[in-house]
Amino acid sequence: MAGEAGRLLTGFGHRYAVAVRIATLPPIAAIGLLRSSPAEFAATAVVVAAAVIWTCARGWWPRAPIAVDVAVLLGLCLTVFWTDAEADGNTGWLRLLVVFACVTWQWHTPPLTGALAALIAGGGMLVVFAAAGLALSVSQVWVLAMAAMSRAAWVLVTRAAERADRMAAEAERVRREAAVTAAVRAEEREFANSLHDTAATTLLMVGLGQVPPDADWLAPQARRDLARLRFLDDGRTVPEADLVELLRADRGRVRLRGDVQALSVEISDEGKGFAVDDRVTARRGLRDSVHGRMNRVGGTATITSAEGAGTTVRLVWPYTAPSLSGALAADDSPGRPRLSPREIEVLRAWFAASSKELVAAKLHITVKTVDTHIARVRVKYAGVGRDARTKSQLVTRALDDGVITLAELNEASM
C-alpha cells in the first residue's frame, strides 16, 4: 500500500502487535508460574523469564526477522522436556504465547510470510507436545484457525485503507484539475481584460482626435479585438452595447477624495445615459474591468445611470493608514507572504523608481540581483494564492499588505 492510509496502517500494525504481546505477557507468565509443581518451579521460572525477556526485546526491536521470533518460540516449547511440563499439564501458557504471536504476525507481514510463520510455529508446537506425550486437544489445534481469521480481518482492513487512498487520490486529482482550470480561466480573463482596455484606449484616442478615424489599420484591428473578446466572454455572443454612443457627453467631472480609511474616485457626466440592467452590467467592460478589478483589491464600484440623466461611476478603494503599515508588514497570517527586509527594501525602491537600473544604483546592487528579489516576491505571493505577475499587481498587493502606503506612492511619483 503506497498511500497515506496504507503507510499509517502498516505502522499501526507493527505498534499494535508489540502492544498486544506485551500486554498479555503478565497473565501468561503468571499462569506458567502458578501451575508449575514445587519441584519444577525453578526451571519453569527460568523459562518464563526467558519468554519475558524475549517478548520485551521484540518490542524494543520491532523489525527483528520473524524467523528469529519463530525459532525462539519453538525453543521455549522444547523446554517441556526439561521442566517436565507434560507431567504437570503446564503447557497452557506456552500455547497462549504462541497463539498471540501467530495472531499478531498477520498484522505486519506479507500474507505468505505470516502464513508460513504461523504454520511453522503452531505446527512445531503441536509436534513438540505430541513428542512429549501430551494428548492433542481441539484448543491446541485452534491456533492455526485463529491465525487464519486474524489474517482475514487484516485483509479487510487493508482493503478499506487502499480504498480510502484511492478516494483521496481521486479527490486530489479533481482538486488539481479544478485549480489548473481556474488558473487557465483567470489567465484568459486577465488577457481579455487587457485586450478590452487596449480596445477602449484606442476608441478614446479616436474620440480625442489623436488617431484619425479613417486610419487604414483601425477597422481591421477593431474587428479582431471584438472577435477575440466574444470568443473569451464565457460563451456569450450577444453584440456589445454601443456604450460609446450611450455615454456621449460634452463634459465630464472627476472628483478625487481620500481620508485615513479609503480613497474614492467619482466620474460623472450629463450625457445620454442608459438603463442599468443585468444585461448591461454583465458586459466585460463593467463586469471584469471595473467590478472585477475593484473586488480583487477589496474595493467597490457603483454605477448609476438613467436614460437622459447622465452617468456616475463611483470607485471606492480602502487602504491602510501609514501608522498601521509597519504592523501589517510584520503580520505572518497565512494570506500574507513572509517577505525578508531586503525584499521589502528592493520592492519599495522599485515602486519609487522608473527603472530597475535606478534601483540597482540606489541600493548598490546589480540589476540581476534586483530581478532576483522581485522574482522571489512574486513566487511568495503566488504561494499564498495571490498572483502578482505585473508591477501594477505587485503595487496592489503591497498596498493591501502595508508594505507601502498610498501617500508614499504619491510622494514617489511627484
CORDACOR-V562263 format. One record per run of one state. SS is the DSSP state (2 for helix, 1 for strand, 0 for the rest). FROM is the first residue (numbers start at 1). TO is the last residue. If there is no record, write none. Layout:
SS|FROM|TO + SS|FROM|TO
//
This chain:
0|1|3 + 2|4|34 + 0|35|37 + 2|38|60 + 0|61|65 + 2|66|78 + 0|79|79 + 2|80|83 + 0|84|84 + 2|85|88 + 0|89|91 + 2|92|105 + 0|106|110 + 2|111|131 + 0|132|137 + 2|138|207 + 0|208|215 + 2|216|232 + 0|233|242 + 2|243|246 + 0|247|251 + 1|252|258 + 0|259|261 + 1|262|269 + 0|270|277 + 2|278|281 + 0|282|283 + 2|284|296 + 0|297|299 + 1|300|305 + 0|306|310 + 1|311|318 + 0|319|321 + 2|322|329 + 0|330|340 + 2|341|352 + 0|353|355 + 2|356|363 + 0|364|366 + 2|367|383 + 0|384|390 + 2|391|401 + 0|402|405 + 2|406|413 + 0|414|414
//
